[in-house]
Amino acid sequence: MQAVIQEWHHYLELFHEPPIIRELHIGGGTPTFFSPENLEKLITNILKVGKIHPQAEFSFEGHPNNTTQAHLQQLFELGFKRVSFGVQDLDYKVQKTINRIQPFENVERVTNESREIGYQSISYDLVYGLPFQTKESVENTVKQIITLKPDRISFYSYAYVPWLKPGQRGYEDSDLPSDVVKRSLYETGRKLFLEAGYVDIGMDHFALPADALALAQHGGTLHRNFMGYTTTATNLLIGLGASSISDAHYGYAQNLKKVEEYEEKIFNGEWAVFKGHHQSDEDLFIKHCILEIACKGELQVTLLDRAMNETLFEELSVMQGEGIIILSDSGLKVTGLGRAFIRNVCSLFDKRMKSLPEKKLFSKAI
């Protein structure tokens, strides 16, 4: 924690005036493993040297098993109004396999406590494609979750990456659902979300119609960054802590992943960045196209014409034939059916991703 505070001060040395903090997200793990007192120390040290935007939005990730009322109260008093809980799945066999046993009662408790304290938005993370999941188990999980009416739901595809995490192996390949079954698991969940009144935001995200994400989508102001969909578009996103990623618009930078190596660099007064990428003009253009499709579900004809080449035209034509998109004189538009495949549509514009070996792709549509 002290290393994170120190890294923040490294950044402050580069600024000519106090930064305006528009969004603050504590997560990428489970910050509620820290005590409320330690979290208060961390947040206070970050906020005391910056100006808080009048419309600032603070959010954090919590674990239903260890997020206490004291955690919720402390963070609420520090300005946090949004909270996301990692639910994953409610089936006991699945939970045991992924070492994430947490009963529905714990999810219900933290949800009710959050609402009583005054949190404006409660979000759940669910995962499909986990070992031993079935259509019936996913249906049961979603039906239970819907009774609590979270404002937002993220329904992520399970990323099985043993080449990155060798320890991620408490089951056999045969215990994982096939791609065909995995697709049916997603469609099962999506159907139940829509029937319950949720809006399909895209890229695995759903929200109630009155939620800020759904309103931003409807108004054409939705944005997306490393943390997912957001209602705020900024040119500077600073990532603090091990493995975090920063986005300065013209470039990306990622911190060292191992905590010990990260802390050593920071305490020695060095930057803990171990890799990055400088955005070329073409990179920025492709990024703009992808954000337009991901956030608005369409791409204007002037942008589409500039991006178009023979290969892209052939790939888009196939998607049009499958009913995923519509190509017209106005440009590209994702259909209702195609909303579940927005990531696939976006990937067609990413030349760098196409050059990577398939096994190195962390995020997949199925």
N, C-alpha and C positions, 0 to 999 in steps of 0.2 A: 504493500500500500504506500509506503514512504517513497518507493521508487517511482510510482505513478505521479505523486505530488511533485517530486523532483523533475520528472520529465516535463510536466506542465510548466514549471518555471523555466526550463530550457526554451520552450516555445515562446514564453512571455518576453524573453530577452530579445527576440527577433521583432517584436511588435513595437511600433512607435507610440502607441496609445493603448489603453485597456481594451481588450477584445469585447465585442458584443456577443453574449451567449444567447443564441436563438433556440437551440435544441441541446438537450443533454440526455444521453442514454447510458445507463449502467447495465452492462450485461455481457453477452458473449460467453455466458457461463451462469453461475448462480451466486450473485453478490450477497444474498442473504445468508451465506455461510459465515459472513462477517457479522459481528455483533452490531446492534443499532448504534452503539457508541463509536465504533470504528468507522462505520459508514458516515456518521455525522462529521467526524474529523476529516474524512476524505472529501466529502462534498463541500464542506465549509471552506477548505483550503483551495478548492477549485473556483468557487464562486466569489470569494472575497477579493480577488484581483481582476474581476471582470465586471462588465455592465450587463445586467440581465434585461433582455428585450421585453417590452411590455406584453408581447404575445408569446412569451417563451413556453415551450412544452418540454417537460421533464418526464422521463419514463424509466422503468427498470424491470429486470427479469427476476422472477421469484420462483422458488421451489415450493410446491404445496406442502411438503413435509416439514420444512424448516423455516418458512416465513411466518413469523409471529405477529401478533397484534402490535407489539412494540416496534418491530421493523416497519410495519405499515404506517404507524403513527409518526415515527421519527422522520421517515422519508416524505410523508405528506407535509409535515411542518417545514421541510426544506424546499418545498415547491413542486414535488412530484405529484402528478395528477393522473398518470397512466401507468398501468402495471400489466405485465404479461407473465402468465404462468405456463411452465412446460408440463403439459399433461401427457403427451405422446400417445398413450393407449390405456384403456381401463381394464383390459383383459388380463387376469392374473398370470396366466401362462406366458403371455407375451412380456408382461412386466418383469417376471422372474428371469426370462431369457436375456433381456437387455439390462438387467440389474437396476431396474427403476420401479420398485414396488411402492405404490402410493394409492391408497384407497380413494374412492369417489368422495367419501366424507371429508377428506382433507382439502380436496379441491373446492367443495361446497363451503367449507369453513372460511378459507382465505378469501373466497369470492364475496361472501356475505359480510365479512369484516371490512373488506375494501370498500364496499358500497356504504356501509354504516359510517365509515370515517369520512367519506366524501370523494373517493376517486371517480373521475369523470369517464374513464374508459378502462375496461377490463378485457384482456385478450388472452386466448389460449393457443398454444402450439400443439397440433396433433401431427402424427406421422403415419403414412401408409407405406406398405412394402416391408414392414418389419417381419422377422421370423415368426412363423406360426399364426400370422394374421389370416383370417378368413373373411369372406363377405359378411357372414353373420356376426363375427366379433367386432368388425368395424361398424356395422349397423348398430350394434348394442352400445358401443362407445359413443357414437355420434348422437344417438337418441338421448343418452344420459346427459351429455354435454349441453344439448339444446335446451334442456329443462332449466339450466342456470342462466341462459340468455346472455352469453358474453357479447360485448359490443363488436369484437373482431375475432376472427378465427384464421389461423394459418394452418394449412393442411399440406405439409411438406412430404416430398418423396424421400424415402430413406436412402441416404448416401452410404453405400457399402464400399469403403475405401481401405481395405487391408494393406495396400501398398503404402498408405500414409500412416495408418494406425494398426500396426501388427497385432496389438492386443484386442482388436475388435473382432473377436472370433470365439463366441461362446455357443456356436451352433454349426451345423453343416450347411453346405450350399443347398441341399435338398429341402432345408427348413424354410428357405426364402421363397416367397411367391414368384411364379414365373412372370415375365413381362405382361402376358395376356391377363393373368389373374390380378396383377398389380394395377393394371389399367381399370379393371372392374372394381377394385377397391376404391380407387379415386372417384369413379363415376357414382358408386354407391354413396359415398360421403357427400359429394357435390349435390346429388339429387335431394338428399335430406336437408342440406343447408338451404337450398333454393326453396324447397317446400316450406321451410320454417321462416321464410321471409328475408333471408340474407341475400345480399347483392354480390355477384361474382366480380371482384375487383380485377382479377387476373393474377397469373403467376402464383397460384396456390393460396391466394388471400380472399377472404370473404368478410363482409361487414353488414351490420344492420343499416337500413336506409337512412336513419337519422345520424349515423356516425360520421365524423369529419372526413374519413377516407371516402365513403360513398358520396358525400356531398361534393368533395373535391373532384372525384371522377366525373360526376354529373356536370360540374361546372368547368371541366377542362383544365383544372389547376393541379391535378395530381402529379406527384414527383416520386422518383425512386433513387435511393442511394444504397450504400453497402448494408444498411440496416433493414432495407425493405422499402415498402411504400411509405410515403410521408406527405403531409400537406405543405411542407416547407421546402423551398428550393434555395440552397445556399451554394456559394462557390468554394467554400472552405469547410472541410470536415476533418477535424483532428482526432486521430485515434491514439488513446493513451493505454499503456499496459502491454504485456506480452502478446504477440501475434496480431495486434490491432493494425488496422489499415487506415491511412490518411488519404484524403482526396483534395488536392489543391487546384482542381480544374485542369491545369496543364500537366499534371503528373500525379502518380500514385506512389505510395511508400508503405511498406509493411515492416513492422517491428519483429525482432527475433522471437521465435515461438517458445523457446525454453525459458522459464522464469529465471533460473539461475544466471543464464547468459545475458538476459535482458537487464537484470538488476546490476550485474557486474559493469556493463557498459554505462548505465545511467549513473551509478555511484562514482564512476571514474570520470564523469563529466563529458562522456561521449554520447553520440547519438546511437540508439539501439536499432536503427534501421538496417535490415540485411538485404532487402531487394526493393526495386521500384521500377517505374516506367514513365518516361517522358512522352507526353501525348503529342503526336504529330498533327498537322491540320487534318489529315485524312482520319486519324483516330477520333478527333473531336467531332468530325462530321458523322462518322459511323455511330458514335455514342449518341449524338443528337437524334439520329434516325431510330435507334433502338429505344431510346426513352420515349419518343413520340408513339411508337407502336405499343410499348409496355404500359404507358400511362393513359394514352388516349384511344388506343385500339385502331389507329389509322395513321397514314403517312401521306402528306400532300404530294400532288403529282410533281411539283418542282423538285422536291427532295428525292422522290422515287426515280425520276428521270436521271438525276445526277448519279444515283447509286447503281443504276441498272447496267448490267452487262449480260452477255449471252447465257452464262451459267445461272445467274440469278433469275433471269426471265424464265428459264426452263423450270427451275425449282419452284418459283412462285406459281407458274402455270399448273404444276402438279397439285399444289395446295389449293388452288382455285377449283380444280376438278374434284377435289375431295370435300369441297364446301367449307374450307377453313378460312379463306379470305375471298374478297371480291376485288378484282382489278377493273378500274374504269378510267374515264377521262379525268376524274377528280383525284385519282391516286389509288391507294391501297386501303381497304377497310377489313378489319377482322370481324367475322360473323359471330353470332351467338354460339354456334358450335365451336368455332375457332378459339373462343376465349380460354378454353382448357389447353390450347396449344400455342399460346402467345410466345412462350419461351422458344418453341420450335421455329416460329416465324422470325423472331429476333435473331436467332442463331444464323439464319441464312445471310444476314448482312455482315456478320463478324468474320472477316477474312482470317484474323489471327487464330480464332478458335478452331476454324476448319483445318489449320495446319498442325494442330496438336494431336498426339496419339489419343485414341478413344479412352483408354484406361486412365488418362490423366485428367479427364473431365470430372470435376467434383459434383457439379449440379446438372442433373439430367431431368428431362421432362417425364420420363417413365422410371 
